[in-house]
Amino acid sequence: MNCREGCGACCIAPSISSPIPGMPKGKPAGERCLHLSEVNLCGLFEKPERPEVCGGFKADVQVCGSDRDDAIRILGWLEQLTAA
């Protein structure tokens, strides 16, 4: 599966514990990454400063569902499971 252009769910729903440029403590779950544009595209995509965790994310129907709303819901649910 390829990422849905303009989705951005993986840049909003999960927490990111590693430092991100401009976000030295990472990103809490449910908060937009400051590098996510208004049209939900990553401003760090293919740049060396992009965190490893972001570059390692692979779109898959099991975590992305059938649309952006599914992706936000599923990734948020997975975040809650792993935070417990």
Biopython code that builds the backbone (N, CA, C, O; Angstrom):
import numpy as np
from Bio.PDB.StructureBuilder import StructureBuilder

atoms = [
    (1, "MET", "N", (0.842, -1.180, 0.000)),
    (1, "MET", "CA", (0.000, 0.000, 0.000)),
    (1, "MET", "C", (0.886, 1.241, 0.000)),
    (1, "MET", "O", (1.888, 1.286, 0.713)),
    (2, "ASN", "N", (0.533, 2.227, -0.777)),
    (2, "ASN", "CA", (1.213, 3.512, -0.764)),
    (2, "ASN", "C", (0.463, 4.466, 0.157)),
    (2, "ASN", "O", (-0.743, 4.332, 0.363)),
    (3, "CYS", "N", (1.189, 5.422, 0.704)),
    (3, "CYS", "CA", (0.533, 6.438, 1.532)),
    (3, "CYS", "C", (-0.499, 7.186, 0.705)),
    (3, "CYS", "O", (-0.326, 7.389, -0.497)),
    (4, "ARG", "N", (-1.573, 7.592, 1.368)),
    (4, "ARG", "CA", (-2.573, 8.427, 0.709)),
    (4, "ARG", "C", (-2.080, 9.866, 0.769)),
    (4, "ARG", "O", (-1.923, 10.421, 1.856)),
    (5, "GLU", "N", (-1.841, 10.461, -0.359)),
    (5, "GLU", "CA", (-1.368, 11.838, -0.374)),
    (5, "GLU", "C", (-2.370, 12.741, 0.337)),
    (5, "GLU", "O", (-3.570, 12.705, 0.066)),
    (6, "GLY", "N", (-1.849, 13.543, 1.248)),
    (6, "GLY", "CA", (-2.697, 14.467, 1.977)),
    (6, "GLY", "C", (-3.405, 13.853, 3.168)),
    (6, "GLY", "O", (-4.303, 14.481, 3.730)),
    (7, "CYS", "N", (-3.033, 12.645, 3.574)),
    (7, "CYS", "CA", (-3.666, 11.994, 4.724)),
    (7, "CYS", "C", (-3.110, 12.564, 6.023)),
    (7, "CYS", "O", (-3.840, 13.203, 6.781)),
    (8, "GLY", "N", (-1.837, 12.343, 6.285)),
    (8, "GLY", "CA", (-1.178, 12.886, 7.465)),
    (8, "GLY", "C", (-1.535, 12.232, 8.788)),
    (8, "GLY", "O", (-1.094, 12.703, 9.837)),
    (9, "ALA", "N", (-2.315, 11.168, 8.774)),
    (9, "ALA", "CA", (-2.744, 10.530, 10.028)),
    (9, "ALA", "C", (-1.553, 10.067, 10.860)),
    (9, "ALA", "O", (-1.580, 10.176, 12.086)),
    (10, "CYS", "N", (-0.513, 9.555, 10.216)),
    (10, "CYS", "CA", (0.658, 9.070, 10.944)),
    (10, "CYS", "C", (1.470, 10.216, 11.537)),
    (10, "CYS", "O", (2.351, 9.980, 12.364)),
    (11, "CYS", "N", (1.193, 11.431, 11.136)),
    (11, "CYS", "CA", (1.873, 12.619, 11.673)),
    (11, "CYS", "C", (1.019, 13.313, 12.729)),
    (11, "CYS", "O", (1.403, 14.358, 13.256)),
    (12, "ILE", "N", (-0.137, 12.731, 13.037)),
    (12, "ILE", "CA", (-1.054, 13.315, 14.017)),
    (12, "ILE", "C", (-1.354, 12.326, 15.139)),
    (12, "ILE", "O", (-1.117, 12.631, 16.308)),
    (13, "ALA", "N", (-1.864, 11.161, 14.804)),
    (13, "ALA", "CA", (-2.393, 10.231, 15.810)),
    (13, "ALA", "C", (-1.349, 9.664, 16.774)),
    (13, "ALA", "O", (-1.570, 9.714, 17.984)),
    (14, "PRO", "N", (-0.236, 9.134, 16.301)),
    (14, "PRO", "CA", (0.703, 8.511, 17.253)),
    (14, "PRO", "C", (1.617, 9.526, 17.931)),
    (14, "PRO", "O", (1.836, 10.629, 17.430)),
    (15, "SER", "N", (2.137, 9.126, 19.071)),
    (15, "SER", "CA", (3.181, 9.924, 19.709)),
    (15, "SER", "C", (4.503, 9.573, 19.038)),
    (15, "SER", "O", (4.656, 8.493, 18.466)),
    (16, "ILE", "N", (5.447, 10.493, 19.115)),
    (16, "ILE", "CA", (6.797, 10.250, 18.621)),
    (16, "ILE", "C", (7.721, 10.617, 19.769)),
    (16, "ILE", "O", (7.778, 11.778, 20.176)),
    (17, "SER", "N", (8.439, 9.645, 20.290)),
    (17, "SER", "CA", (9.268, 9.891, 21.465)),
    (17, "SER", "C", (10.655, 10.419, 21.117)),
    (17, "SER", "O", (11.336, 10.975, 21.979)),
    (18, "SER", "N", (11.075, 10.255, 19.887)),
    (18, "SER", "CA", (12.395, 10.760, 19.496)),
    (18, "SER", "C", (12.296, 12.244, 19.134)),
    (18, "SER", "O", (11.231, 12.724, 18.746)),
    (19, "PRO", "N", (13.416, 12.967, 19.265)),
    (19, "PRO", "CA", (13.416, 14.384, 18.908)),
    (19, "PRO", "C", (13.093, 14.587, 17.434)),
    (19, "PRO", "O", (13.462, 13.785, 16.577)),
    (20, "ILE", "N", (12.402, 15.673, 17.171)),
    (20, "ILE", "CA", (12.064, 16.103, 15.816)),
    (20, "ILE", "C", (12.583, 17.535, 15.718)),
    (20, "ILE", "O", (12.481, 18.272, 16.699)),
    (21, "PRO", "N", (13.131, 17.962, 14.588)),
    (21, "PRO", "CA", (13.558, 19.355, 14.494)),
    (21, "PRO", "C", (12.419, 20.299, 14.926)),
    (21, "PRO", "O", (11.308, 20.246, 14.399)),
    (22, "GLY", "N", (12.729, 21.144, 15.881)),
    (22, "GLY", "CA", (11.721, 22.064, 16.405)),
    (22, "GLY", "C", (10.855, 21.479, 17.497)),
    (22, "GLY", "O", (10.094, 22.205, 18.137)),
    (23, "MET", "N", (10.955, 20.183, 17.725)),
    (23, "MET", "CA", (10.205, 19.482, 18.763)),
    (23, "MET", "C", (11.184, 18.554, 19.487)),
    (23, "MET", "O", (11.126, 17.337, 19.310)),
    (24, "PRO", "N", (12.076, 19.116, 20.294)),
    (24, "PRO", "CA", (13.157, 18.313, 20.884)),
    (24, "PRO", "C", (12.700, 17.200, 21.814)),
    (24, "PRO", "O", (13.456, 16.263, 22.070)),
    (25, "LYS", "N", (11.479, 17.287, 22.323)),
    (25, "LYS", "CA", (10.954, 16.236, 23.198)),
    (25, "LYS", "C", (10.019, 15.298, 22.451)),
    (25, "LYS", "O", (9.315, 14.500, 23.069)),
    (26, "GLY", "N", (10.007, 15.389, 21.145)),
    (26, "GLY", "CA", (9.106, 14.558, 20.359)),
    (26, "GLY", "C", (7.733, 15.182, 20.233)),
    (26, "GLY", "O", (7.581, 16.399, 20.338)),
    (27, "LYS", "N", (6.727, 14.340, 20.007)),
    (27, "LYS", "CA", (5.373, 14.808, 19.750)),
    (27, "LYS", "C", (4.368, 13.944, 20.490)),
    (27, "LYS", "O", (4.407, 12.718, 20.385)),
    (28, "PRO", "N", (3.455, 14.580, 21.248)),
    (28, "PRO", "CA", (2.414, 13.795, 21.924)),
    (28, "PRO", "C", (1.387, 13.237, 20.929)),
    (28, "PRO", "O", (1.191, 13.787, 19.846)),
    (29, "ALA", "N", (0.754, 12.157, 21.313)),
    (29, "ALA", "CA", (-0.315, 11.575, 20.501)),
    (29, "ALA", "C", (-1.436, 12.591, 20.303)),
    (29, "ALA", "O", (-1.800, 13.325, 21.222)),
    (30, "GLY", "N", (-1.969, 12.617, 19.098)),
    (30, "GLY", "CA", (-3.094, 13.487, 18.783)),
    (30, "GLY", "C", (-2.706, 14.907, 18.409)),
    (30, "GLY", "O", (-3.568, 15.702, 18.034)),
    (31, "GLU", "N", (-1.431, 15.239, 18.502)),
    (31, "GLU", "CA", (-0.959, 16.579, 18.149)),
    (31, "GLU", "C", (-0.317, 16.518, 16.769)),
    (31, "GLU", "O", (0.412, 15.577, 16.455)),
    (32, "ARG", "N", (-0.592, 17.523, 15.953)),
    (32, "ARG", "CA", (0.032, 17.588, 14.626)),
    (32, "ARG", "C", (1.524, 17.835, 14.768)),
    (32, "ARG", "O", (1.950, 18.647, 15.589)),
    (33, "CYS", "N", (2.297, 17.149, 13.985)),
    (33, "CYS", "CA", (3.720, 17.456, 13.903)),
    (33, "CYS", "C", (3.838, 18.853, 13.291)),
    (33, "CYS", "O", (3.094, 19.187, 12.368)),
    (34, "LEU", "N", (4.753, 19.661, 13.790)),
    (34, "LEU", "CA", (4.861, 21.019, 13.274)),
    (34, "LEU", "C", (5.355, 21.060, 11.835)),
    (34, "LEU", "O", (5.286, 22.107, 11.192)),
    (35, "HIS", "N", (5.852, 19.938, 11.316)),
    (35, "HIS", "CA", (6.314, 19.863, 9.925)),
    (35, "HIS", "C", (5.229, 19.377, 8.970)),
    (35, "HIS", "O", (5.476, 19.240, 7.772)),
    (36, "LEU", "N", (4.038, 19.116, 9.487)),
    (36, "LEU", "CA", (2.923, 18.685, 8.644)),
    (36, "LEU", "C", (2.256, 19.928, 8.067)),
    (36, "LEU", "O", (1.771, 20.781, 8.810)),
    (37, "SER", "N", (2.236, 20.024, 6.756)),
    (37, "SER", "CA", (1.685, 21.210, 6.097)),
    (37, "SER", "C", (0.158, 21.258, 6.222)),
    (37, "SER", "O", (-0.473, 20.310, 6.689)),
    (38, "GLU", "N", (-0.411, 22.374, 5.797)),
    (38, "GLU", "CA", (-1.875, 22.531, 5.830)),
    (38, "GLU", "C", (-2.573, 21.525, 4.928)),
    (38, "GLU", "O", (-3.744, 21.209, 5.139)),
    (39, "VAL", "N", (-1.865, 21.021, 3.927)),
    (39, "VAL", "CA", (-2.448, 20.000, 3.038)),
    (39, "VAL", "C", (-1.958, 18.611, 3.428)),
    (39, "VAL", "O", (-2.006, 17.676, 2.629)),
    (40, "ASN", "N", (-1.481, 18.487, 4.685)),
    (40, "ASN", "CA", (-1.085, 17.209, 5.283)),
    (40, "ASN", "C", (0.040, 16.491, 4.546)),
    (40, "ASN", "O", (-0.016, 15.282, 4.325)),
    (41, "LEU", "N", (1.051, 17.248, 4.175)),
    (41, "LEU", "CA", (2.255, 16.665, 3.586)),
    (41, "LEU", "C", (3.428, 16.952, 4.521)),
    (41, "LEU", "O", (3.492, 18.016, 5.136)),
    (42, "CYS", "N", (4.346, 16.010, 4.625)),
    (42, "CYS", "CA", (5.498, 16.134, 5.519)),
    (42, "CYS", "C", (6.545, 17.076, 4.929)),
    (42, "CYS", "O", (7.013, 16.882, 3.807)),
    (43, "GLY", "N", (6.901, 18.096, 5.702)),
    (43, "GLY", "CA", (7.930, 19.033, 5.272)),
    (43, "GLY", "C", (9.339, 18.479, 5.390)),
    (43, "GLY", "O", (10.281, 19.073, 4.866)),
    (44, "LEU", "N", (9.497, 17.346, 6.073)),
    (44, "LEU", "CA", (10.812, 16.724, 6.227)),
    (44, "LEU", "C", (10.989, 15.501, 5.338)),
    (44, "LEU", "O", (12.040, 14.860, 5.373)),
    (45, "PHE", "N", (9.987, 15.171, 4.549)),
    (45, "PHE", "CA", (10.039, 13.971, 3.725)),
    (45, "PHE", "C", (11.295, 13.984, 2.863)),
    (45, "PHE", "O", (11.585, 14.973, 2.189)),
    (46, "GLU", "N", (12.042, 12.871, 2.888)),
    (46, "GLU", "CA", (13.277, 12.675, 2.132)),
    (46, "GLU", "C", (14.399, 13.628, 2.538)),
    (46, "GLU", "O", (15.347, 13.815, 1.775)),
    (47, "LYS", "N", (14.311, 14.234, 3.723)),
    (47, "LYS", "CA", (15.389, 15.077, 4.235)),
    (47, "LYS", "C", (16.123, 14.305, 5.328)),
    (47, "LYS", "O", (15.510, 13.504, 6.033)),
    (48, "PRO", "N", (17.419, 14.534, 5.475)),
    (48, "PRO", "CA", (18.189, 13.773, 6.469)),
    (48, "PRO", "C", (17.746, 14.013, 7.906)),
    (48, "PRO", "O", (17.955, 13.145, 8.752)),
    (49, "GLU", "N", (17.154, 15.135, 8.206)),
    (49, "GLU", "CA", (16.718, 15.422, 9.574)),
    (49, "GLU", "C", (15.376, 14.765, 9.940)),
    (49, "GLU", "O", (14.924, 14.865, 11.080)),
    (50, "ARG", "N", (14.753, 14.103, 8.977)),
    (50, "ARG", "CA", (13.510, 13.386, 9.261)),
    (50, "ARG", "C", (13.807, 12.254, 10.246)),
    (50, "ARG", "O", (14.722, 11.464, 10.016)),
    (51, "PRO", "N", (13.043, 12.165, 11.343)),
    (51, "PRO", "CA", (13.299, 11.109, 12.329)),
    (51, "PRO", "C", (13.190, 9.708, 11.726)),
    (51, "PRO", "O", (12.376, 9.455, 10.837)),
    (52, "GLU", "N", (14.028, 8.810, 12.233)),
    (52, "GLU", "CA", (14.038, 7.426, 11.760)),
    (52, "GLU", "C", (12.670, 6.763, 11.880)),
    (52, "GLU", "O", (12.239, 6.029, 10.992)),
    (53, "VAL", "N", (12.002, 7.035, 12.986)),
    (53, "VAL", "CA", (10.688, 6.418, 13.210)),
    (53, "VAL", "C", (9.700, 6.828, 12.122)),
    (53, "VAL", "O", (8.856, 6.031, 11.713)),
    (54, "CYS", "N", (9.802, 8.052, 11.661)),
    (54, "CYS", "CA", (8.904, 8.517, 10.598)),
    (54, "CYS", "C", (9.246, 7.851, 9.266)),
    (54, "CYS", "O", (8.363, 7.396, 8.539)),
    (55, "GLY", "N", (10.536, 7.803, 8.965)),
    (55, "GLY", "CA", (10.973, 7.167, 7.723)),
    (55, "GLY", "C", (10.692, 5.678, 7.692)),
    (55, "GLY", "O", (10.542, 5.092, 6.620)),
    (56, "GLY", "N", (10.619, 5.062, 8.868)),
    (56, "GLY", "CA", (10.367, 3.628, 8.948)),
    (56, "GLY", "C", (8.904, 3.239, 8.869)),
    (56, "GLY", "O", (8.585, 2.062, 8.698)),
    (57, "PHE", "N", (8.008, 4.211, 8.992)),
    (57, "PHE", "CA", (6.577, 3.888, 8.937)),
    (57, "PHE", "C", (6.207, 3.469, 7.523)),
    (57, "PHE", "O", (6.552, 4.145, 6.554)),
    (58, "LYS", "N", (5.513, 2.365, 7.416)),
    (58, "LYS", "CA", (5.047, 1.873, 6.116)),
    (58, "LYS", "C", (3.527, 1.796, 6.131)),
    (58, "LYS", "O", (2.930, 1.175, 7.011)),
    (59, "ALA", "N", (2.924, 2.425, 5.162)),
    (59, "ALA", "CA", (1.470, 2.375, 5.051)),
    (59, "ALA", "C", (1.020, 0.937, 4.837)),
    (59, "ALA", "O", (1.616, 0.194, 4.057)),
    (60, "ASP", "N", (-0.033, 0.559, 5.537)),
    (60, "ASP", "CA", (-0.588, -0.782, 5.431)),
    (60, "ASP", "C", (-2.073, -0.679, 5.756)),
    (60, "ASP", "O", (-2.467, 0.087, 6.635)),
    (61, "VAL", "N", (-2.877, -1.428, 5.065)),
    (61, "VAL", "CA", (-4.315, -1.363, 5.271)),
    (61, "VAL", "C", (-4.697, -1.675, 6.730)),
    (61, "VAL", "O", (-5.717, -1.190, 7.220)),
    (62, "GLN", "N", (-3.878, -2.485, 7.424)),
    (62, "GLN", "CA", (-4.192, -2.822, 8.817)),
    (62, "GLN", "C", (-4.078, -1.620, 9.743)),
    (62, "GLN", "O", (-4.777, -1.566, 10.755)),
    (63, "VAL", "N", (-3.231, -0.665, 9.433)),
    (63, "VAL", "CA", (-3.101, 0.523, 10.274)),
    (63, "VAL", "C", (-3.684, 1.771, 9.628)),
    (63, "VAL", "O", (-3.968, 2.753, 10.315)),
    (64, "CYS", "N", (-3.863, 1.739, 8.317)),
    (64, "CYS", "CA", (-4.370, 2.914, 7.614)),
    (64, "CYS", "C", (-5.847, 2.804, 7.237)),
    (64, "CYS", "O", (-6.474, 3.795, 6.864)),
    (65, "GLY", "N", (-6.391, 1.607, 7.336)),
    (65, "GLY", "CA", (-7.809, 1.431, 7.015)),
    (65, "GLY", "C", (-8.130, 1.791, 5.576)),
    (65, "GLY", "O", (-7.280, 1.713, 4.689)),
    (66, "SER", "N", (-9.372, 2.186, 5.368)),
    (66, "SER", "CA", (-9.825, 2.469, 4.007)),
    (66, "SER", "C", (-9.797, 3.953, 3.652)),
    (66, "SER", "O", (-9.949, 4.311, 2.484)),
    (67, "ASP", "N", (-9.603, 4.824, 4.654)),
    (67, "ASP", "CA", (-9.528, 6.261, 4.391)),
    (67, "ASP", "C", (-8.840, 6.962, 5.560)),
    (67, "ASP", "O", (-8.444, 6.312, 6.528)),
    (68, "ARG", "N", (-8.698, 8.275, 5.476)),
    (68, "ARG", "CA", (-7.983, 9.043, 6.496)),
    (68, "ARG", "C", (-8.644, 8.911, 7.871)),
    (68, "ARG", "O", (-7.952, 8.758, 8.877)),
    (69, "ASP", "N", (-9.958, 8.968, 7.918)),
    (69, "ASP", "CA", (-10.659, 8.848, 9.199)),
    (69, "ASP", "C", (-10.368, 7.501, 9.859)),
    (69, "ASP", "O", (-10.161, 7.434, 11.071)),
    (70, "ASP", "N", (-10.352, 6.426, 9.060)),
    (70, "ASP", "CA", (-9.979, 5.102, 9.572)),
    (70, "ASP", "C", (-8.563, 5.134, 10.134)),
    (70, "ASP", "O", (-8.305, 4.617, 11.221)),
    (71, "ALA", "N", (-7.651, 5.743, 9.390)),
    (71, "ALA", "CA", (-6.250, 5.784, 9.812)),
    (71, "ALA", "C", (-6.100, 6.514, 11.149)),
    (71, "ALA", "O", (-5.385, 6.039, 12.031)),
    (72, "ILE", "N", (-6.757, 7.647, 11.307)),
    (72, "ILE", "CA", (-6.694, 8.399, 12.571)),
    (72, "ILE", "C", (-7.240, 7.524, 13.709)),
    (72, "ILE", "O", (-6.654, 7.463, 14.790)),
    (73, "ARG", "N", (-8.349, 6.860, 13.455)),
    (73, "ARG", "CA", (-8.974, 6.025, 14.481)),
    (73, "ARG", "C", (-8.094, 4.832, 14.852)),
    (73, "ARG", "O", (-7.863, 4.575, 16.034)),
    (74, "ILE", "N", (-7.605, 4.108, 13.852)),
    (74, "ILE", "CA", (-6.807, 2.904, 14.104)),
    (74, "ILE", "C", (-5.472, 3.270, 14.760)),
    (74, "ILE", "O", (-5.076, 2.646, 15.744)),
    (75, "LEU", "N", (-4.787, 4.261, 14.227)),
    (75, "LEU", "CA", (-3.502, 4.663, 14.809)),
    (75, "LEU", "C", (-3.688, 5.193, 16.229)),
    (75, "LEU", "O", (-2.842, 4.956, 17.091)),
    (76, "GLY", "N", (-4.778, 5.902, 16.479)),
    (76, "GLY", "CA", (-5.072, 6.384, 17.830)),
    (76, "GLY", "C", (-5.338, 5.221, 18.776)),
    (76, "GLY", "O", (-4.892, 5.240, 19.923)),
    (77, "TRP", "N", (-6.053, 4.224, 18.310)),
    (77, "TRP", "CA", (-6.351, 3.035, 19.121)),
    (77, "TRP", "C", (-5.054, 2.276, 19.429)),
    (77, "TRP", "O", (-4.831, 1.853, 20.563)),
    (78, "LEU", "N", (-4.205, 2.110, 18.413)),
    (78, "LEU", "CA", (-2.930, 1.432, 18.628)),
    (78, "LEU", "C", (-2.055, 2.207, 19.606)),
    (78, "LEU", "O", (-1.359, 1.608, 20.426)),
    (79, "GLU", "N", (-2.086, 3.527, 19.526)),
    (79, "GLU", "CA", (-1.338, 4.367, 20.456)),
    (79, "GLU", "C", (-1.801, 4.114, 21.894)),
    (79, "GLU", "O", (-0.984, 3.979, 22.804)),
    (80, "GLN", "N", (-3.112, 4.053, 22.081)),
    (80, "GLN", "CA", (-3.656, 3.805, 23.427)),
    (80, "GLN", "C", (-3.238, 2.431, 23.938)),
    (80, "GLN", "O", (-2.925, 2.281, 25.120)),
    (81, "LEU", "N", (-3.229, 1.431, 23.070)),
    (81, "LEU", "CA", (-2.817, 0.080, 23.473)),
    (81, "LEU", "C", (-1.362, 0.042, 23.909)),
    (81, "LEU", "O", (-1.026, -0.618, 24.893)),
    (82, "THR", "N", (-0.501, 0.740, 23.189)),
    (82, "THR", "CA", (0.917, 0.701, 23.503)),
    (82, "THR", "C", (1.304, 1.637, 24.643)),
    (82, "THR", "O", (2.367, 1.470, 25.242)),
    (83, "ALA", "N", (0.464, 2.609, 24.949)),
    (83, "ALA", "CA", (0.755, 3.556, 26.035)),
    (83, "ALA", "C", (0.374, 2.988, 27.395)),
    (83, "ALA", "O", (0.815, 3.487, 28.430)),
    (84, "ALA", "N", (-0.439, 1.954, 27.386)),
    (84, "ALA", "CA", (-0.929, 1.396, 28.662)),
    (84, "ALA", "C", (0.102, 0.553, 29.354)),
    (84, "ALA", "O", (-0.160, 0.019, 30.432)),
]
sb = StructureBuilder()
sb.init_structure("model")
sb.init_model(0)
sb.init_chain("A")
sb.init_seg("    ")
for serial, (resi, resn, name, xyz) in enumerate(atoms, 1):
    if name == "N":
        sb.init_residue(resn, " ", resi, " ")
    sb.init_atom(name, np.array(xyz, "f"), 0.0, 1.0, " ", f" {name:<3s}", serial, name[0])
structure = sb.get_structure()
